[in-house]
């Protein structure tokens, strides 16, 4: 492991993302001993003029483990606050001075000043903030070390705006310094996908168009845009969930085997999948908007923004030709769940005539209650020779009792400190992802495609189930 001063600078420290995700993740890392050296410093930066203690108190409320415990107090003591604007040099010079003071006071040796800038900010300020970091917070070459910057989605709104953002960042930092977070890549069962696919003989021969009929990647939430209507209305469910989270999952489900586990090898394969996705056909899209969405005062009365979408993607390559990948996401639905459902073709010449009971299906539940289960046909126990559908079930809660599954952000932040980019989105991946969805998004933005109404707490518009059936999905028991 590297040694020397590590400074983690959270920009946008008083915002929602920082309070709800970034600081709690840092705290969890601290609690597990990852940030306990006296050479680790955390800085919060934002415009609000508050004291160190005020920031600490705001964060305290979001740390789950015993709010008054010693651990929490010790962690909070690591945090210092600097206030300044996002486009003026004064604040950034001050920030640099404060970081440097720590670096030299810790007798930092050559090559040991490590600075991680976490932009928990809206993308509109990325360009100015990154320029300020580049100009005023990276000139301590006497100390050596590294500078990394972590950015959050939304990375733009369409292909052009995303490319503009990428070029701006690209002029200031090298790709190896930029960590684009998609927190789905930090989820346990998403990280398990490559192991599952490439370390198990079971799956190797079956994972292709010869055996798989269709694949669904589904995200449901049982609450609406609660308090985030203003943000959401500008983006909609495709930009919020499908173009990033679900598409990243699709990459890992569909990609070819990388030549090694090196981040570049993995990301090369992901890009190839994205580049093989065909244009989306209008008739393979169903959009929805839940009743009551526009009651939010921050949402326009004429909003055409979908809060639900089902989109069929088709991958044009040897492995997947003809297999629909159905991506479905919705807010205010009947349950909260994210899962991958791989549905296999029927058994040819089935002597049991058990087709109606359902096909083999392999389900990977990302959340809640991580699990993998296989639906398969077995003989009904008893004297009769009849068949039923049953399950081979690996539920993590049971199998790995007592093992704490890390939060996505915790894992990903640790990766940024370690310099591992495997679970981060590379520039060309991002571009390819926008290429897939931009034409559809523009049609929606122009009002050419309209969302259908659905009741909050329902499965979404019935038309989405029809599209699913058309794409070949066969309903099985318990779904
Ligand atoms: C975020 C979206 O990226 O992911 C939110 O902006 C969504 O709208 C959230 O609620 C879901 O994350 P998770 O980890 O709870 O599935």
Boltz pocket constraint, residues with backbone or C-beta under 6 A from the ligand:
constraints:
  - pocket:
      binder: B
      contacts: [[A, 183], [A, 221], [A, 240], [A, 241], [A, 338]]
      max_distance: 6.0
